[in-house]
Amino acid sequence: MPTIVHFDIPVDDIERAKNFYEKLFDWKIDKVPGEMPYFVIETTDLEGQRKLGGGMATREKSGQQITNFVGVPSIDEYIDKVEALGGKVLEPKTPIVGWGYLAVCLDTENNTFGLWEDDTSAKM
């Protein structure tokens, strides 16, 4: 069954937000190697067991909020379902090289959510 597998936090100031979340929740936040300005967030439960992870990057547009990504077996299949059920695709299927694919959608209540498909062979 599809479930939330990742969250993205858009920020205006990476260092300020990194400091806030590290101190508030004791999250581990590290920059992804290379040129991409993206930071990976590692979370744990109250017993210290690794749990749902996320990411942080500079806000791309005004009003952008936290987006939860739901893991699905096929983004193409779920994009069709979103549209058939009255939702909209805001960002089409996009490869994240070496990791998988994502798409960003809008539900019938104007809430943004993401779809994620694992695929380590994903290419541009």
N, C-alpha and C positions, 0 to 999 in steps of 0.2 A: 504494500500500500504506500503511495507517495506520502512523504513527510518532509518537514522543514529540515534541510541539510546544511544551510549556510545563511548568514545574514551579512548585509553590507551597511556600513555606517558612513554617510557622506559628511565631511567636515570642512570647515573653513580654514582651520589651522591645525595641521597634522600634529605638531609637537604638543600643542595645548590639549587637544583631544586625547592623544596618547597618554599624556600625564594624568588627565582626569580619569580615564577608564582603568589604567594600571593601578592608580591609588584607590579608586572607589571599589573595584571588584577584584583586584589582584590578578587581572588578566595579563597574560604574556603577549606582547605585541611586537612583532619584528617585521622589518622591511623585506619584501620579496627581492631576492638577488637580481641584479641587472638594472636596466634603465626604467622599468615600469614603476611609477610612483604609487605602489600599492603595499599595504601593510596587512599581514595575516594576524588574526586574533585567535589565541588559544584559551579556551575556558575550561574550568573544572567544576564538578559538583561540590557539595558541602563536605564530602569525604575525600576530596582531592582527585577523583577519577576524571580523566579527560572526557569532555562532552562536546556539544555542538560548537563548531568554530565559525569564525566570521572574518570580515575584512574591513579595511578602512581606506578611503581615498578622498581626495579633494572633491568637494561638491561641484557637480557639473552644471547645475542650473538652480535658480532660485526656487525655494520651496521643496527641494528634493529631501525626502525623508528616508529613514531606515527601510530597507527592503529585505524581506524574507524570501529565500529561494527554496522551492520545493523540488526534491529529487524525483525525476520521472524517467521511465525507460526510453522514451522517445519524445524529444521536444516537438518534432514535426507533428506527431499524433496529438499531443496536448495543445498545440497551437490551434489545430483544427477544432478540438473540443471547446477551447476558450471562445472562439468565434461563433461556433454553433450555439453556445449557451448565452450569447449576448455580450460577451466580454470583448476587449480589444487588445491587439498586440501593439505595444508602444515601441519596443525595440526587437527587431526580428532575431531569429537564430543567429548567434554570433559565436565564432570559435574563440576559445581561450586556449591558445596553443599548448599542447602537452597535458591539458587538464580535462577539457570537455567543452560543452556548449551551454550558452545561456540565452534566455529571451526574457523580456520584461513585459508584463501584461497589466491590464486594468480590468478589475471585476465589474459586475453590474452595479456595485455601490460606490464606484470611483476610488477603490483601494488599489494601490499598486502592489504587485507581487512578482516574483521571478520564478522561472522554471530553470532547472539545472539537469543536464545529462552528462554523466561521467563518460569520458572517452579520452584516454591518454594519447590516442593517435590523432586528436583534433589538430587541424592545420588551417592556416589562413587561405 
